[in-house]
């Protein structure tokens, strides 16, 4: 009997650890930006960049200008892409007019990187026009490395996890 109870408890533990992803993600508790001005800048850049992403059929040049020439895009499902040209072509083909990104409000954290720029971490979801309108959205994490250059802020690395 004890073996059966222990086996059942172990089974419950394994099932609870392997269930599908929850949308209840938690970022750093009690996050407060070290540099509020930098935080505002990056949040604004995120907004402009993803507005261009969401409307890239009309704002593609704005979207493309954000990426550094030496971009590294790490996608958990798609792998590494380090060709700006390939990223932009893929966006035109698979994203423009088909996919919309929604930021999880209040989820952005920004950390300064000395003599470089900043790293942004947050949560977002995507809607595809081919999906049913009421389909639940999966929340995913993202990390963007922003480099401050003479031409403005550029995205040099993206880590997209679903």
N, C-alpha and C positions, 0 to 999 in steps of 0.2 A: 504494500500500500504506500509506504514512504517513497519507494522508487517511482511509483506512478505519479505521485504528487510532485516529486522533484522533476521528473521528466516533463510533466505538464507545465510547471513553472518555467523551466528552461525553454520550452516551446513558446510560451507567451512572451518571454524576454526576446527571443529571436524574432518573432513576428513583429513585436513593437519596434524593434530596431530596423526592420527592413520594409516597413510600410512605405507607401508612396509619399512623395514630397508634400509637405504641408506649406500653406501660404503664410504661416505664422513665423516669419523670420525676425530675428532680433539683431539689430546692429549694436554697436558699443553702447552700454548702459550709460545714461547721463552724459552723452556726447556734448561737448561745448567746443566750438572752434578755437584753436590757439590764436588764429589770426582772422578775426571777423571780416576784415576787408578782403582778404584772399578768398575766404569762404564765399562772400557775396559775388566776387568776380567769377569764380568757378561755377557757382550755381547759375549765374547768368549765361556763361558760355555753354553750359549743359543745355539750358533752355533754347538758346539760339541754334546750337548744333542739332538738337533733336527736332526742333521745328523744321529745320531744313531737311532732315531725314524723313520726317512725316509728310513733307510736301516736296519731295525731291524731284517730282515731275516738273515743278516750276522753280525750285530753289536748288537745283543740283550743283551749280557752281559754288554757292555758299557752302553747301555740304562738303564738297570736294576740297575746298580751300582749308578746311580745318585739319586735314590729315597732313602730317609731315611726309616728306618724300621717303624717309626710311621707316615708315610705319611697320609695326609688328602687331598683328591682330591674332590673339589666341582665343579660339572658340572651342569649348569642350566637345562639341559634336563635329565641328568642321575642321579642327586642327589649326595649324599655324598658317597664316598668310602674311607674307612680308612684301607683297607687290601692291603698291598704291593703285596701279592700273587695274589689276585683277579685282581688288576690293571695290573700286568704283564701277567696273563693268558688272560685277555680281550684284551690286546695289541696284543699278539700272534694270537689270534683268529680273531680279527676284523680289525687290523691295518696293521700288517706286510705284505708287498707285495700288499696292497690294498689302502692305504692312504698316501698322502704326505703333509707335512706342509710347507707353504711358509711364511716367515716373511715379513711384510710390511716394506720396507727399511726406516730407520730413525725413526721408531716408538717406539723404546725401551727407557724407562726411568728407572733409577736405583736410589734407595734411601737407604742409609745406615740405618741399625737398630743397635743401640749401643749394644755392647756385645752379638750380635747374628749373624748378617750377613747383608743381604740386601733383598729388595723387588724389583722385576722387574715387570714393567707394559708395555704392548705393544699390537700390533695388528698383527694378522696373518690370513691366510686362509688355507683351506684344499682342496685337490683334491682327489677324489675317482676314482679308475680305472674303476669302473662300470658306471661312469657318462660320458656323451659325452665330447670330448676333448675341445670344445669351450664353454662349459657351464659357465656362469658367476659365479665367486667365491664370496662367502659371506665373508666379513671381520668381524672378531670377536675380542673381547678384551680378554686378559689373564693377570693373575697376578701369579707370582711365588715367593714364599718365599724361599730364599737360606740361609742355615745355614753353617757357617764356623766351621768345626770340625777338630779333629786331623787327620782324614782320608781324608780330603779335603772338598770341598763344596758339600752339600747334599740338595736336594729338600725336604722340609718338608710340604709345602702346595701349592696347585694349585687351582686357581679359573679360570674356563673356561666358558666364556659367548658367546653365539652364537646369 
